[in-house]
């Protein structure tokens, strides 16, 4: 095997493939990165840990096709630190030689014949713009659980019905969900799967800007999902598809509805959180035209700030863990946010309000929110 390739292009591809390499591999060969050069000028790099696979394909000047298995994490470190010059790869016996300008490295290869066969992705289910998919995943994953004894809660639930896709996460104390429109291959396609949240988040962030993301699913007894875009692809094993009926919890008859400017609200909560200790909530007292934001840390410090708000319905005094509140507001990218609740002990719903021009009549068919919904349980007030 012998080829020449641009360093920056190679560095990005290697970083993508290396993201699945286990820190403590069950088998020595799983620490390897598969490098394969083809006669048509293609270079493929792949990593696999039996749960997740990551593959990248780039163009290269291939002098001699071939394949080799090299220590993946070491290769990633080397390529990241090479000078900004073309990189040359060549196999010599049991060694891969990497040259870039004045630098030369020799890497002892692993037995490529022992490397497991990479899984094939299911059939193409449809596509979605990469920026939209990445934003939706980023909005919901903060609400995913961290307890591995409840694996279902550590995943992102993906529900598809025709051209509508829902992404949702919950840790039992909050729900983050995003509804979006995508382009299915078959108009009546339906599916419901749970993907490990960390895997999906890493994949969504790493897809190249401007790329279209393709999802590979069959919609029937799926055990594997494929996500690809911009010459990069991954497959992941799915979690148990049993999941709560989260959409039914995102609707209700709210007795109090407050609308507030998002950015000042976020900054005020961050300031109030400076005096909180672990487990100390932020208290929000909504009255006509105003919300008071309060927090205290015993007798040592306190914070008190007021912001303007539009309130419909009953006054409300409610408290939240500050990070839970900030996670929900981070998913709102509109000028105004809406908080709806029915009392200080009932879950409250945060949504974004679609931006409209001054004096514009939204009309009866205009969306009431941006598709992102965040439901959080309040902290019970003791006084």
N, C-alpha and C positions, 0 to 999 in steps of 0.2 A: 504494500500500500504506500502510495506517495501522492501528496497533493499540496497545493499552495492556496492560501485563503486570506482575506482581509482580517486583521486582528480584531477590530471592533465588532464585526459581524460574528466572528468566531466566539468572542467573549460573551456576547449576548446569548448565543445558542448554547454554549457550555453552561452558562448560569441557569438557563431554563432546564436543561437535562439534569443538572446536579441537584435540583431542588427536591427530588424524590429519594436521593441516596440516603440510606439509613446511617445513623451515627454508630450504631452497634449492629452490624448486619448479622443475620442468622447464619448466612453462608458467606464465605470470603468473596465469592464472585459477585455478590450483590453490592459490594463496595465499588465495583467497576462501572465505568461508563463505556457503552458500546459505541465505537466510532466506525462508520462504514462509508467508504467512498465508492461511487459508481462511475461507470464509463461515460454516462451522459452528463457528467459535470456536477453531480449532486453529492452533497455530504450530509449524512444523517447522524445525529447524536442522540443517545437514549439512556435513561436510567429507569430502574424498576426495583420495587421492594416487595413484590407479590400483592400489594394492596393498590398502589398507585404507579402508573408509568407516565413518563414525560418524554416526548420526542420533539426534536427540532430539525428542520431541513433547510439548508442554505446552499448557495452556489459556491463552487470551488473549481480551481484549475487542477483537474485530476490527471496525473501522469500515469499512475498505476492503480487500478481499482483494488479494493481489499477491505478487510475488516479486522479490528483489533479491540481488545478489552483492556482499558487502562485504569489505574486508580483515579476514580472520578473526582474526589474532593481535592486531591493534589493537583490534578490537571486544571481544575477551576481556579485554584490559587495561582498557579503558574501563568495561565492565560491572562488573568486579571492584571498581573504585574508586568507583562511584557511591554516593550516599547511600541510606539505607534508605527509599526512597519509590518509588511506582509509576513505571515507565519507559514513555515514549511514543516510538514509532517512526513516522516518516512519510517518504515519498519526495517529493522536490521536484526535478524535473528529473533531473540526473545525480548527485544527492546524496541520502544518507539522513541525516535529522536525528534525533538521539537526545536526548531531554529527560528530565531526572530532577531534580525540585525546581528549584533555581536553576541547575543545570548544563545546558549545551547543547553538543552536538558535531555537527559535520557531516562525514560520511564520503563520499568520492567513490566511486561504485559502479564495479564491474568489469562487462564485457559478459556478462550472464547467458546470452545465447544461445550463447556459446562454451564454457560450462561442460559438461563431459562428463556423460553420462547415468549416474546412480548405479546400481550393480549391484543386481539383485534377489536376495534370499537364496533358497537352495534350499527344498524342502518341509520342513515341521516334522518333526523326528525324535523329539523327546521333551522332557521337562522335568526339572529337578532343583532342589531348594531353593537359593536364592542363597547363603546362608551356607555351606552344605556345599560348593558348587562353588568359591566363593572360597577357602575353607580348603584344599581339595584342590590347587588351582592354586598357592597360596602354598607348600605343602609341597614341591612337586616342582620349581618353576622355579629354585631355587638351583643345581640340578645341571645345568642346561642349558649347553651350550657357548657360548663367546663368539667362536669362530673362524669368520668369515664364509666362509672357503674351504671349510668343511664345513657347508653350510647345514642338512643333516639334523639335525645335533647342536645347532643353535640353536633347535630347535622342541620343542613338547610333543606327544608321541605320545598320541593318544586312540584307545583300542580299545573297541568296544561289542559286546556279545553279549547280546541280550535285555535284561534289566533290570540287567545288570552293566556298569559302566564302569570302565576303567583309564586313569589319566593317568600318564605317565612321561617323565623327562628323563635324559639322560646326556651327560657330556663325555669319556667313555672311561675316566675314573679313578674314577667313582662312578655309581650309578644311584639315582634317587629315584622311587618309584612309589606310587600311591595307588589302592586299589580302593574303589568306592562303589556304592551302589544308586540307580538313577534310574528314571524312568517313561517308557518308550518309547511312541511313538504306535502302532507295530505290535509285537506281542509277540516276533516272531522277528527283529527288526531287527539287522543287524550292520554294522559299519563299522570302518575303520582309517585314520586320517588324521594328518598332522603339521602343527600350527599354529605359526606364529612365537611363541616363548615370550614375548617382550616385549609383543607385541600382546595375547595372551591374559591375561597378568598384569595389564596396565593395565585391560583390560575387566573382569576379575573383581573388581578392587578398586573400580571405579567403579559397579558395579551397586548400586542402592539397597538398603539393609538391608530384609529382609522380602520382597523381590521374588522371584518364581520365575523361574529362568533357563530359556529355551528354546533348544535347539540345532537348527539347520537344516542337514540333510545328506540326501543321497539314499542313501548307502551303496554307490554304484556309480560308479566313475570320477569322483569328486568333484574339483573344482578350486577350490571356494569353500565356506566355512563361514559360517553366520550365528549370532550370539549376541545374544539380546535379553532384556530384563526391565525392568519398571518404567518403561515409556515410552522406553527407550533401546535402541538396537540398533547392531550393527556387522557388517560383512562383512569377511572377510580371504581373500586368496589362500592356498592351501595349499602347503606344501613337498613335495618328493619323498616319497612314502609308503614308500620303502624304509627299514627300521629293524631294529635288532638284535632277537633274541628275548630280551628283557630278563626275561620272567617265568621262563624256565628258569634264570636266574642267581640268582634270589631264593630258591631252595630248595637244601637240601643236608643232609648228615649232619655236624652240628657236634660237635666233640670238646670244646669249652668253651662254656658258657653262663653268662653273668653277669647278675644282676639288681640294679639300683642305683637309688636315688632320683634322679629326673631333675634337679630344681632344684639340689641341692647339687653334683651332678656337673658341671652347666653352669658354676656359679660357680667351682668349682675349676679347670676347664679355662681359663676366662677369666683367672684369676689367674696360672696357670702360663704362659699365652701372653704375659704382660707382659714376660718375659725372653727371648722367642724373637726371632730375626731371620728375614728372608725365607728360606723353605726349611728352617727348623729345626722338627723335629717335636715333638709331645708324646708322651711315653712312658708307657704304661700297663702296670703289672705286677700281674696278677690272681693272688691266692692265696686260700686258704680264708678267707673272712670279711673280706678287705681288698683294696683296689686302691691302689697307690702311683702318684701322678701326678707325673711329673718332667719338667723342661725346663731347658735351659741355653743360654747365649749365650757360647760360648767360655769364657774364664776370668773374664769380667767379671761374670756374674750367673747365678744358678741358682734354681730353685723345686722344692720337694718337699712334697707333701701326701698324706695318706691318708684314705680314706673307707671306710665299711662296705659290704660287698657280699655277695650270696649267689652262690657259684660252684659250678656242677656240672661235673664233668669235670676235664680237665687244667689245671694252672697255665699261664698264658700271659703272655708279655712281648711287647707289640706297640706300634707307634708310628704316629701319624697326623699329617697337617698339621692344625694346630689349627682353622683355619676350616672345613675339610671336616667335622671332627667336630662343630663347633658348628652348621653348616648342617643336619646330620642330626638333632641333638638339638632344634633349633628346630621341627622338624616333629612332635615328640612332645609331646602335650598331656596325658599321663597322669602320675600320681604316680611310677610306676616305669618305667624303660626296660630293655630287654633287649639285650645285645650277644652275638652268637654268632659263633664263628670256629673255624677248624681249624688255626691255626698263625700265626706272625708274618709270613709272606709271602703268606698267602692272604687274599682279600677277606673282610671282616667285615660282618655284617648287624645293623643297628639297627632295633628295632621298639618300639612302645609296648605296655604290658601293660594290658589293660582293667581299669579300677578295679572292685574288688569289696568288699563290706562284710566287716568282720571276721568270720571264721568261716563265711563263705558258701561252699558247695560249688558251683563253677562248672558242674559237670555235663559229660558227654561231648560235648555239642553246643555248648558255649560257645566263642566265638571266642578264638583264642590270641593275636591281636594286634588292633590298631585299624584295620587296612587300609592303614596307611602302612608302607612298607619302604624302607630306605636302605642300600645296599650301597656300601662304600668300600674302595679298595685301600690297604693300609698302606704306610708308608715303610720300606724295608729298613734294619734296624739294622746298623750297622757295628761296634758294640762292645756 
